[in-house]
């Protein structure tokens, strides 16, 4: 499954805040974090963050463009099914998305063998 959920946020979170919420999100969807949380600042646009999970990954990127509110693009990619509505609600409520601009779910589960 591949959930993408984007929208305008109240503010760009700090690294520590994003890490805490990402780990909470991973627990919410019953996944397992693997390795360290990764945060990278990009001067031109905004920070990106990444957490590998045993089931695949969670990724986020902030766009901090002049004259616009901050925009967050989030994705959860997993080979294990998860509660999509619960994940969307968590991202919206806890990461502070006040206007969702894009959401999509791709079901990339393996088809049965012929």
N, C-alpha and C positions, 0 to 999 in steps of 0.2 A: 504494500500500500504506500502511496505517496501523497501526503497531504500538503498542499500549499495554501497559506493563509497570509494575506497582506493587507496593510492599511495604515492610516495615519495614527500616530500615537501622541500622547500628551508630552512625552519627553524621551530622549535617548537615555537608556539605563546605563549605569556604570558597569564595569566589568564584573565586580562582585555581585551586583544585583542580577545581572543577566545570568551569571553562573548559578546562583541560588535558584532562580526561577526555572532555568533549563533543567536542573536536577529534579526540581519538584514536578515539572512537566513529564519528565521521563518516568518518575514514580507513578504519576497519574495514569499514564498509558501502559503501565506494567512492563516496562522495559528495563534493561540493565546497562548502566554507564560503564564504559571501558576506557581507561586511559585518562589523561588530563583534559580539562576544559581548555579550549583554545580561543583566544581573543586577539584580534589584529586590528589596529587603528589604520585607517586610510585617510590621509589628509584631504583628498579631493572630495570624497563622498561621505564617509562615516565608517564606523567599525563593523566588522563581521565577527561572528562567533560560531563555534562548532563543538559538538560533543559526539564522539563516536559512541555507539551503543552496540551491544552484542548482536542486535537485530539489524543494524545499519547505522543511521546517523540522524542528528537533529542539527539544523543549520539556521542561522539568522543573519540578516544584514540590515543595517540602518542606512537610510539615505538622508543626509542632512544638506538639503539644497537651499540656497539663499532664497528668502522670501516665501518659503513653504514650511508647514509644520513637518517635524520628523516623520519619516515613513519607514515601517518595518516590514520586511519580507521574511517569512518563516516557512520552514518545511520540516516535516517528519517523514523519513523514508524508512520503511520497515518491511522485512519479509514475514513478519508476524502480524496478523490482524490486530487492530486496536480500536478503542471506542472513539470514533471520529468526532462525534458531537461533543464529547467530554474534552477532547483535545482542542477543538475550536473554541469552546467556551473558556478554557484555561488561557489560551493564547490571547483571546479578546480581553478577558477580565484582568488577568494578572500582568500581562505585558502592556496593558493600557491602550489597546486599539479602540479608538472612538469612532472611526469610520472605516469599515471593511471595504476595500476596493477590489479585492480579488480573492476567491477561494476555489479550490479545485481538488478533487480526489481522483487519483488514478489507481485502479486496482491492477496491480502488476503481479498478482498471485500466479503461481505456476498452473498451467492448464493440466488436466488429467492426461496421462499417457494414452496414446491410441491403442 
